[in-house]
Amino acid sequence: MDSMTDDLWAMVLARLPIKIFTGFKLVCKQWKSIVESPFFRDLFIFVHQISPSSSWSLMCSYCITSEMVGHYQCDTWGLKRSLGSFIDSFLSDKYQKSIHGRVRVRAYSDVGLILIHIKSTVMEKGSLYVANPVSRECVEIILDTLPIGFEMKEYSWEWGLVTRTENGYLLGYKIVLFDNKWGDSKLSCLIYSSETGLWSLETLHLPYSLYYRCLGYPISLNGNLHWLSQNKDHQEVVLSMDTYATSTGSVRCRVTPFPDLEKTTKFTRACTTCQGFLVYMNIVDGRKLCLWRLQSEGWQLISEISPDFTLTGLDYLPLMINPLDVKTAYFWSPEKEKLLYINLHNGKFVIHNRLEGRSNGPIMIPVNDPKAMISLSSEIERTYIIERKQFVPFVLPQWLYRIPNNCNTTSMSSDCNPN
């Protein structure tokens, strides 16, 4: 073994899941140097791009950490539990039971990080944390600049967590907080930047006033936040905030109407992410299953098919597009308690195999990834939330990003192996 070069070791280790090599840096200095090198990162991403897979979950947008659907046990990460399970165990282990009722996950990022808020009490000040629930790396953010009386009307505030990455490194993140007021074309935000360690108050100018500013959790993607909103004609639009824009100031907003507003649609409108884009799917005029992705110039239609499952006479609810495969969509049948895999290129569908149920919901095996598992929450709660699209996607990236530190944060990192 001593005769193997670093390049040979890297080729061997890069074929293992992230959860395996995470603890290798503790074995010896040579392995620590290998797994932390840019060469190993690039090699790992290249090897796993051949058949990309990742853990993802649909998290309820109004519960503390409630997970509706969890997809796990994939090659890239190799996790034996769902992301919701990692979040629950992280919160339970880190925070005392006496404050557990005050802990809430406020936002999810596109690099595997979550934003945790602990409400204040008469005796104790509130706290804010950015954490990776899988690696258990965590930093505390100073909260002194939040508005007076903020926690008295916390449900009128919206939260977001955005990130900036480059060449496999997390360069920084921003926490966005704003009051969800109606009928105003200006938006005042409190924004925390990890690169400065400071909070700042910024005013965003919208193209026009919105009747409902935000309908549900924001989706974080490539330094942007995306919300569903309504204009004054009660038409649904996507409100996008680019927190790292430089061309017209430090923050830029745009409003994009949905592409099927003049047509009859089957499902409640909702967006998800796929291959670095915001995507939207619906059945239009009762016949065509259409898929769009949001570009800088607007929505682009990328798929339009007549799916076979519309001929079965059963009702199916869309869950999400596979985050790494734009031709794969997941639907749920409340009537049959079945999960469907649908090929968006030819409209063919396959019903997932169902294993023995758990106390809080069934487990299924994805047809397109037999090594993986899909867990679902209880029937009544799941169907209600899916019908109303009250969930937000949380997807692990193809690499483990480390949280950057600065002088105004307190690091509580842990290089434990994410079992």
Summary of the structure (lengths in Angstrom):
residues: 419
radius of gyration: 21.7
end to end distance: 26.5
largest distance: 71.0
contacts: 1296
relative contact order: 0.15
helix: 17%
strand: 39%
